[in-house]
């Protein structure tokens, strides 16, 4: 089933401001919130769908790529959105939009059921995103490729397992919030008692504190290292397109959610071919005699060599098309062609004997330009080639 348009999901226009998108997302998410629709799988799917749309449209970079390429911008299996399918991550990532009291006390009476069994936010601080560039050949782009890339980044500390503590006895329940990660305050108003819930200032919502820090990571729960990441690049990507791998960025502090890895595509120049969207262009140079008598030649393609027949009497500027020899469409079924542009090579210098022969031929009626009605102009040929 095809994915719905992100703007349609949030009921906003393509020119909507960041504030309008945020406001609309809040409205849609509140409507389909799982606590308001218990056991309703359809509502849960729409809630996730709205979160996916908001993550892309709320990020200026992802939104620009989506506006340009649509859902194809993120590639299969590496979409710009990676956490929406996990309900815990949705709440941890977007909970600030709604406020602690909305996702916690309003829907579940203060228990915060959507934040885990303890009712607190996930521990630690989310890791930052990483950006890398990978160069691809025409062959790799046409067929798709798996790249094993070594990335220097923050990784989870192997000594403490990411919690930042020297040992398990060095982690204590926060005395301020009692392990909930939240502080509740009740105030009396003329309307009655009002309860507010805020993040615990002592443990920053983690529900626990570290008394003795890990000596390897100095309490951060992460160290700087290197990781080999397997990147599946879908066929048909283009220069400047960006893929995203959720959770492959820098590790978070003290067990926080890892950031994303953003992969920017660069194309290696081909020695013979030029890319134009899904099509591939090749300039074929032939001599005057070859144009007159015709010739069978071998031309380079993305997949190797291909033989084509140049018929006798071919004019300079003629464009031949090899169907299906171009690039595939990302996440689509279309495939481009290879366009072969014929150029008749005119000698820069000729010998005395060649000059005499050519002077005699110049008086022959067969060597006088006589374009027919069926001979198309240069602009007509170009227009036809790109249809």
C-alpha positions as CSV (number, residue, x, y, z in Angstrom):
1,X,0.0,0.0,0.0
2,X,1.4,3.4,-1.0
3,X,2.2,5.9,1.8
4,X,0.0,8.9,2.3
5,X,1.3,12.4,1.7
6,X,2.8,13.9,4.9
7,X,1.0,17.2,4.4
8,X,-2.3,15.5,3.9
9,X,-1.8,13.4,7.1
10,X,-1.4,16.6,9.2
11,X,-4.0,18.6,7.2
12,X,-1.6,21.4,6.4
13,X,-0.5,23.1,3.1
14,X,3.0,22.8,1.7
15,X,3.6,26.4,2.6
16,X,2.7,25.9,6.3
17,X,5.0,27.4,8.9
18,X,6.8,25.3,11.5
19,X,4.3,26.5,14.2
20,X,1.3,25.6,12.0
21,X,2.7,22.1,11.5
22,X,3.4,21.7,15.2
23,X,-0.1,22.8,16.1
24,X,-1.7,20.5,13.6
25,X,0.4,17.5,14.7
26,X,-0.7,18.1,18.3
27,X,-4.3,18.1,17.3
28,X,-4.1,14.9,15.2
29,X,-2.0,13.1,17.8
30,X,-4.4,14.0,20.6
31,X,-7.3,12.7,18.4
32,X,-5.7,9.3,17.8
33,X,-3.7,9.0,21.1
34,X,-3.7,5.3,22.3
35,X,-5.0,6.3,25.7
36,X,-8.0,7.9,24.2
37,X,-8.6,5.0,21.9
38,X,-7.7,1.9,23.9
39,X,-7.5,-1.3,21.8
40,X,-8.1,0.6,18.6
41,X,-5.4,-0.6,16.1
42,X,-6.6,1.8,13.4
43,X,-6.2,4.8,15.8
44,X,-2.7,3.6,16.9
45,X,-1.6,3.3,13.2
46,X,-2.8,6.9,12.5
47,X,-1.0,8.1,15.7
48,X,2.2,6.5,14.4
49,X,1.5,7.9,10.9
50,X,1.1,11.4,12.3
51,X,4.4,11.1,14.3
52,X,6.2,10.0,11.1
53,X,4.9,12.9,9.2
54,X,5.8,15.4,11.9
55,X,9.4,14.1,12.3
56,X,10.0,14.8,8.6
57,X,8.1,18.1,8.2
58,X,9.4,19.5,11.5
59,X,13.0,19.1,10.3
60,X,13.9,21.7,7.7
61,X,16.5,19.5,6.0
62,X,14.2,16.4,5.8
63,X,11.3,18.6,4.8
64,X,13.3,20.1,1.9
65,X,14.3,16.6,0.7
66,X,10.7,15.4,1.0
67,X,9.4,18.4,-1.0
68,X,11.9,17.5,-3.8
69,X,11.8,13.7,-3.9
70,X,8.7,12.7,-1.9
71,X,8.9,9.4,0.0
72,X,11.7,8.3,-2.4
73,X,14.1,10.8,-0.6
74,X,14.7,8.4,2.2
75,X,15.1,5.1,0.4
76,X,13.5,1.7,1.3
77,X,14.4,0.6,4.8
78,X,16.3,3.7,5.6
79,X,13.6,6.3,5.7
80,X,13.9,9.7,7.2
81,X,11.8,8.5,10.0
82,X,12.9,5.6,12.1
83,X,11.4,5.7,15.6
84,X,7.7,6.0,15.0
85,X,7.0,2.3,14.9
86,X,8.0,2.1,18.6
87,X,5.5,3.8,20.9
88,X,8.0,4.4,23.7
89,X,10.2,6.3,21.4
90,X,7.4,8.4,20.0
91,X,6.6,9.7,23.5
92,X,10.2,10.2,24.4
93,X,10.9,12.1,21.2
94,X,7.8,14.2,20.9
95,X,6.5,14.4,24.5
96,X,7.8,18.0,24.9
97,X,5.3,19.2,22.3
98,X,2.4,18.2,24.5
99,X,3.8,18.9,28.0
100,X,4.4,16.4,30.8
101,X,0.9,16.7,32.1
102,X,-0.8,15.8,28.9
103,X,0.8,12.5,28.1
104,X,1.0,11.6,31.8
105,X,-1.6,12.7,34.2
106,X,-4.4,13.8,31.8
107,X,-4.8,10.5,30.1
108,X,-3.8,8.0,32.7
109,X,-4.4,9.8,36.0
110,X,-0.8,10.7,36.6
111,X,0.7,7.2,36.1
112,X,2.4,8.0,32.8
113,X,1.8,4.5,31.5
114,X,3.2,5.3,28.1
115,X,6.7,6.0,29.6
116,X,7.5,2.5,30.8
117,X,6.6,0.6,33.9
118,X,8.1,3.1,36.2
119,X,6.2,6.0,34.7
120,X,9.4,8.0,33.9
121,X,11.1,9.2,30.8
122,X,13.8,7.0,29.1
123,X,17.1,7.6,30.9
124,X,20.0,9.7,29.6
125,X,20.3,12.2,26.8
126,X,19.7,11.5,23.1
127,X,22.8,11.2,21.0
128,X,23.4,13.7,18.1
129,X,23.0,12.9,14.5
130,X,26.0,12.2,12.2
131,X,26.5,13.1,8.6
132,X,28.7,11.2,6.2
133,X,29.2,11.1,2.4
134,X,29.6,8.1,0.2
135,X,30.6,8.0,-3.5
136,X,28.9,5.6,-5.8
137,X,29.7,4.6,-9.4
138,X,27.1,4.5,-12.1
139,X,27.0,0.7,-11.8
140,X,26.4,0.8,-8.1
141,X,23.6,3.4,-8.5
142,X,21.9,1.4,-11.2
143,X,21.9,-1.9,-9.3
144,X,21.9,-0.8,-5.7
145,X,24.8,-1.7,-3.4
146,X,25.7,-2.6,0.2
147,X,28.5,-0.5,1.6
148,X,30.5,-1.4,4.7
149,X,31.6,2.0,6.1
150,X,33.8,2.6,9.1
151,X,32.4,5.6,11.1
152,X,34.2,7.3,14.0
153,X,31.6,8.3,16.6
154,X,30.5,7.9,20.2
155,X,29.7,4.3,21.0
156,X,28.2,2.7,24.2
157,X,30.8,2.2,26.9
158,X,31.6,-1.5,27.2
159,X,32.8,-1.2,30.8
160,X,29.5,0.1,32.3
161,X,27.1,-0.9,29.5
162,X,26.1,2.7,29.0
163,X,24.7,3.6,32.5
164,X,27.8,5.7,33.5
165,X,28.2,4.0,36.8
166,X,31.2,2.2,38.3
167,X,29.1,-0.8,39.3
168,X,25.4,-1.6,40.0
169,X,25.8,-0.5,43.6
170,X,26.7,3.0,42.3
171,X,23.2,3.6,41.0
172,X,20.7,4.9,43.6
173,X,17.0,5.8,43.3
174,X,16.6,9.5,43.2
175,X,15.5,10.8,46.6
176,X,13.7,13.8,45.2
177,X,11.2,12.0,42.9
178,X,11.4,8.5,44.4
179,X,12.4,7.0,41.1
180,X,9.5,8.3,39.0
181,X,11.5,10.9,37.2
182,X,8.7,13.4,37.8
183,X,7.8,15.9,40.5
184,X,4.2,16.6,41.2
185,X,2.9,19.8,42.7
186,X,-0.6,20.4,43.9
187,X,-1.8,24.1,44.2
188,X,-5.1,25.4,45.4
189,X,-7.0,27.7,43.0
190,X,-10.5,29.2,43.1
191,X,-11.5,26.3,40.8
192,X,-10.1,23.7,43.2
193,X,-6.9,21.8,43.4
194,X,-4.7,21.7,40.3
195,X,-1.9,19.2,39.9
196,X,1.1,19.9,37.7
197,X,3.8,17.4,36.7
198,X,7.4,18.5,35.8
199,X,10.7,16.7,35.2
200,X,12.6,16.0,38.3
201,X,15.4,18.6,38.6
202,X,17.7,16.3,40.5
203,X,17.9,13.3,38.1
204,X,16.6,15.1,35.0
205,X,13.8,12.6,34.6
206,X,16.0,9.5,34.9
207,X,14.7,8.4,38.3
208,X,18.1,7.5,39.5
209,X,21.5,9.1,40.3
210,X,25.1,7.8,40.0
211,X,27.2,8.0,43.1
212,X,30.4,6.6,41.6
213,X,31.1,7.2,37.9
214,X,32.6,4.7,35.5
215,X,36.3,5.4,35.1
216,X,36.3,4.4,31.4
217,X,33.7,6.9,30.2
218,X,33.8,9.3,33.2
219,X,30.1,8.8,33.8
220,X,28.9,9.6,30.3
221,X,28.0,6.0,29.4
222,X,29.8,6.4,26.1
223,X,33.3,6.6,24.6
224,X,34.7,7.8,21.3
225,X,35.4,4.9,19.0
226,X,34.7,3.4,15.6
227,X,31.9,1.2,14.2
228,X,31.5,-0.5,10.9
229,X,28.0,0.1,9.6
230,X,26.3,-1.8,6.8
231,X,24.5,0.6,4.5
232,X,22.0,-0.8,1.9
233,X,21.8,1.9,-0.8
234,X,18.7,1.4,-3.0
235,X,19.0,1.5,-6.8
236,X,18.4,4.8,-8.6
237,X,19.6,7.3,-6.0
238,X,20.9,10.6,-7.2
239,X,23.6,13.2,-6.4
240,X,22.6,15.1,-3.3
241,X,20.0,12.7,-2.2
242,X,20.2,11.8,1.5
243,X,19.4,8.5,3.3
244,X,18.8,8.2,7.0
245,X,19.5,5.3,9.3
246,X,17.8,5.5,12.6
247,X,19.9,4.8,15.7
248,X,23.2,4.7,13.9
249,X,24.4,8.1,15.0
250,X,26.3,9.0,18.2
251,X,25.3,7.0,21.2
252,X,23.3,8.8,23.8
253,X,24.6,9.7,27.3
254,X,23.9,7.3,30.1
255,X,21.7,5.0,28.1
256,X,20.0,7.8,26.0
257,X,18.5,7.1,22.6
258,X,21.2,7.1,19.9
259,X,21.1,9.7,17.1
260,X,20.6,9.0,13.4
261,X,23.2,8.5,10.6
262,X,22.5,10.8,7.6
263,X,24.2,9.6,4.4
264,X,24.6,12.0,1.5
265,X,25.0,10.5,-1.9
266,X,27.7,11.6,-4.3
267,X,28.1,10.3,-7.9
268,X,31.5,9.4,-9.3
269,X,32.0,10.8,-12.8
270,X,31.8,8.2,-15.5
271,X,34.6,8.3,-18.1
272,X,32.1,8.1,-21.0
273,X,28.6,8.6,-19.9
274,X,26.6,11.5,-18.6
275,X,23.5,11.3,-16.3
276,X,20.3,13.3,-17.0
277,X,17.7,12.2,-14.5
278,X,16.9,8.6,-15.2
279,X,18.5,8.8,-18.7
280,X,22.1,8.3,-19.7
281,X,23.7,10.2,-22.5
282,X,26.6,9.2,-24.7
283,X,28.4,11.2,-27.5
284,X,29.3,8.9,-30.4
285,X,31.8,10.3,-32.9
286,X,32.0,8.8,-36.4
287,X,33.8,9.7,-39.5
288,X,32.3,11.1,-42.7
289,X,32.7,7.8,-44.6
290,X,31.2,5.9,-41.7
291,X,28.2,8.2,-41.8
292,X,27.8,7.7,-45.6
293,X,28.2,3.9,-45.7
294,X,26.9,3.1,-42.2
295,X,28.7,1.1,-39.5
296,X,28.1,-1.2,-36.6
297,X,29.8,0.1,-33.4
298,X,30.2,-0.9,-29.8
299,X,29.2,1.7,-27.3
300,X,29.6,1.7,-23.5
301,X,26.6,1.4,-21.2
302,X,26.1,1.2,-17.5
303,X,26.1,-2.6,-17.7
304,X,29.0,-3.0,-20.1
305,X,29.1,-2.8,-23.9
306,X,26.3,-2.8,-26.4
307,X,26.4,-3.1,-30.2
308,X,24.3,-0.7,-32.3
309,X,24.0,-0.2,-36.1
310,X,24.4,3.2,-37.5
311,X,22.5,3.2,-40.9
312,X,23.9,4.6,-44.1
313,X,23.3,8.3,-44.5
314,X,23.0,9.1,-40.8
315,X,23.1,12.9,-40.2
316,X,25.1,14.6,-37.5
317,X,22.9,15.2,-34.4
318,X,20.9,12.0,-34.9
319,X,19.9,10.5,-31.5
320,X,19.5,6.8,-31.0
321,X,17.7,5.4,-28.0
322,X,18.6,2.2,-26.1
323,X,15.4,1.4,-24.1
324,X,15.8,0.5,-20.5
325,X,19.6,1.1,-20.4
326,X,19.3,4.1,-18.0
327,X,18.8,4.3,-14.2
328,X,15.8,2.8,-12.3
329,X,13.5,5.0,-10.3
330,X,14.0,4.8,-6.6
331,X,11.1,2.7,-5.1
332,X,9.4,2.8,-8.5
333,X,9.0,0.7,-11.6
334,X,10.2,3.2,-14.3
335,X,13.6,3.0,-15.9
336,X,15.4,5.5,-18.1
337,X,17.0,5.0,-21.5
338,X,20.5,5.5,-22.9
339,X,20.5,8.3,-25.5
340,X,23.3,8.1,-28.1
341,X,24.1,11.4,-29.8
342,X,25.8,11.0,-33.2
343,X,28.5,13.5,-34.1
344,X,30.2,13.4,-37.5
345,X,33.8,14.2,-37.1
346,X,35.2,16.8,-39.5
347,X,39.0,16.5,-40.1
348,X,41.0,19.6,-39.0
349,X,43.7,19.0,-41.6
350,X,43.8,17.1,-44.9
351,X,46.6,16.1,-47.2
352,X,47.0,17.4,-50.8
353,X,45.6,14.2,-52.2
354,X,42.7,14.2,-49.8
355,X,42.0,17.9,-50.7
356,X,41.8,17.1,-54.4
357,X,39.4,14.2,-53.8
358,X,37.2,16.4,-51.6
359,X,37.2,19.3,-54.1
360,X,35.9,16.9,-56.8
361,X,33.3,15.5,-54.5
362,X,32.1,19.0,-53.5
363,X,30.8,19.5,-57.1
364,X,28.8,16.2,-56.9
365,X,25.0,16.7,-56.4
366,X,25.0,14.0,-53.7
367,X,27.3,16.2,-51.6
368,X,25.0,19.2,-51.7
369,X,22.8,19.7,-48.6
370,X,19.3,18.6,-49.5
371,X,17.3,18.3,-46.2
372,X,14.0,16.6,-46.7
373,X,10.7,17.3,-45.1
374,X,11.2,14.3,-42.7
375,X,14.5,15.6,-41.5
376,X,13.9,17.1,-38.1
377,X,15.6,20.2,-36.7
378,X,18.1,20.1,-33.8
379,X,15.5,21.3,-31.4
380,X,12.9,18.8,-32.6
381,X,15.4,16.0,-32.1
382,X,16.3,17.1,-28.6
383,X,12.6,17.4,-27.6
384,X,11.9,13.9,-29.0
385,X,14.8,12.4,-27.1
386,X,13.6,13.6,-23.8
387,X,9.9,12.6,-24.2
